[in-house]
Amino acid sequence: MALRVARHVENARRVAEFLRDHSRVAWVNYAGFPDSPLYPMAKKYLGSQCCSLLTFGVKGGLKPVPSVQCFSPIQANGQHG
């Protein structure tokens, strides 16, 4: 299980880095980035494993697909607003 979690976290980091550098991505929210407001809390509670959760936005938004339901962004990770 520990190896699986470690790979899961590493893959999430790689995806987040890829998305952050992609020209069609407007933003990436990933607690493993040092510039994230969640970074200090992630390091405190998760250590070097950080997390595997990330969200991102597409530049220009998304065009609706009739058969897909889209959800609005929500606040997570203990944030309240």
C-alpha positions as a Markdown table, in Angstrom:
| # | Residue | x | y | z |
|---|---|---|---|---|
| 1 | Met | 0.0 | 0.0 | 0.0 |
| 2 | Ala | 2.8 | 2.5 | 0.9 |
| 3 | Leu | 4.4 | 2.0 | -2.6 |
| 4 | Arg | 1.1 | 2.5 | -4.3 |
| 5 | Val | 0.4 | 5.8 | -2.4 |
| 6 | Ala | 4.0 | 7.0 | -3.1 |
| 7 | Arg | 3.4 | 6.4 | -6.8 |
| 8 | His | 0.0 | 8.0 | -6.7 |
| 9 | Val | 1.5 | 11.2 | -5.1 |
| 10 | Glu | 4.4 | 11.3 | -7.6 |
| 11 | Asn | 2.1 | 10.9 | -10.6 |
| 12 | Ala | -0.1 | 13.7 | -9.3 |
| 13 | Arg | 3.0 | 16.0 | -8.9 |
| 14 | Arg | 4.0 | 15.2 | -12.5 |
| 15 | Val | 0.5 | 15.9 | -13.9 |
| 16 | Ala | 0.3 | 19.2 | -11.9 |
| 17 | Glu | 3.7 | 20.3 | -13.3 |
| 18 | Phe | 2.7 | 19.3 | -16.8 |
| 19 | Leu | -0.5 | 21.3 | -16.5 |
| 20 | Arg | 1.1 | 24.3 | -15.0 |
| 21 | Asp | 3.4 | 24.6 | -18.0 |
| 22 | His | 0.7 | 23.9 | -20.6 |
| 23 | Ser | -0.3 | 26.8 | -22.8 |
| 24 | Arg | -4.1 | 26.0 | -22.7 |
| 25 | Val | -4.2 | 25.8 | -18.9 |
| 26 | Ala | -5.2 | 29.0 | -17.0 |
| 27 | Trp | -4.4 | 27.8 | -13.4 |
| 28 | Val | -3.5 | 24.8 | -11.4 |
| 29 | Asn | -4.3 | 24.4 | -7.7 |
| 30 | Tyr | -2.0 | 21.8 | -6.2 |
| 31 | Ala | -0.8 | 22.0 | -2.5 |
| 32 | Gly | 2.6 | 20.5 | -3.5 |
| 33 | Phe | 3.6 | 23.7 | -5.2 |
| 34 | Pro | 5.7 | 26.0 | -2.9 |
| 35 | Asp | 3.7 | 29.1 | -4.1 |
| 36 | Ser | 0.3 | 27.5 | -3.1 |
| 37 | Pro | -1.3 | 29.0 | -0.1 |
| 38 | Leu | -1.9 | 25.4 | 1.1 |
| 39 | Tyr | 1.7 | 24.4 | 0.9 |
| 40 | Pro | 2.7 | 25.1 | 4.5 |
| 41 | Met | -0.3 | 23.1 | 5.8 |
| 42 | Ala | 0.4 | 20.2 | 3.4 |
| 43 | Lys | 4.0 | 20.1 | 4.5 |
| 44 | Lys | 3.1 | 20.2 | 8.1 |
| 45 | Tyr | 0.5 | 17.4 | 8.0 |
| 46 | Leu | 1.6 | 15.3 | 5.0 |
| 47 | Gly | 5.4 | 15.8 | 5.0 |
| 48 | Ser | 7.2 | 14.9 | 1.8 |
| 49 | Gln | 4.3 | 12.9 | 0.5 |
| 50 | Cys | 2.2 | 16.0 | 0.0 |
| 51 | Cys | -1.0 | 15.0 | -1.7 |
| 52 | Ser | -2.5 | 13.7 | -4.9 |
| 53 | Leu | -5.4 | 16.1 | -5.3 |
| 54 | Leu | -5.3 | 18.8 | -7.8 |
| 55 | Thr | -7.7 | 21.0 | -9.8 |
| 56 | Phe | -7.1 | 23.1 | -12.9 |
| 57 | Gly | -8.8 | 25.5 | -15.2 |
| 58 | Val | -8.8 | 25.6 | -19.0 |
| 59 | Lys | -8.1 | 28.9 | -20.7 |
| 60 | Gly | -11.3 | 30.2 | -22.3 |
| 61 | Gly | -13.4 | 27.8 | -20.2 |
| 62 | Leu | -15.0 | 24.6 | -21.5 |
| 63 | Lys | -17.6 | 24.1 | -24.1 |
| 64 | Pro | -20.5 | 22.1 | -22.7 |
| 65 | Val | -20.9 | 18.5 | -23.9 |
| 66 | Pro | -24.6 | 17.5 | -23.8 |
| 67 | Ser | -23.9 | 14.1 | -22.2 |
| 68 | Val | -21.6 | 15.4 | -19.5 |
| 69 | Gln | -22.6 | 17.2 | -16.4 |
| 70 | Cys | -20.2 | 19.9 | -15.2 |
| 71 | Phe | -19.7 | 20.9 | -11.6 |
| 72 | Ser | -18.8 | 24.3 | -10.2 |
| 73 | Pro | -15.5 | 24.6 | -8.3 |
| 74 | Ile | -15.9 | 24.1 | -4.6 |
| 75 | Gln | -13.6 | 25.1 | -1.8 |
| 76 | Ala | -11.8 | 22.2 | -0.2 |
| 77 | Asn | -8.9 | 21.4 | 2.0 |
| 78 | Gly | -10.3 | 23.1 | 5.0 |
| 79 | Gln | -10.9 | 26.4 | 3.3 |
| 80 | His | -14.1 | 28.3 | 4.0 |
| 81 | Gly | -15.2 | 31.3 | 2.2 |
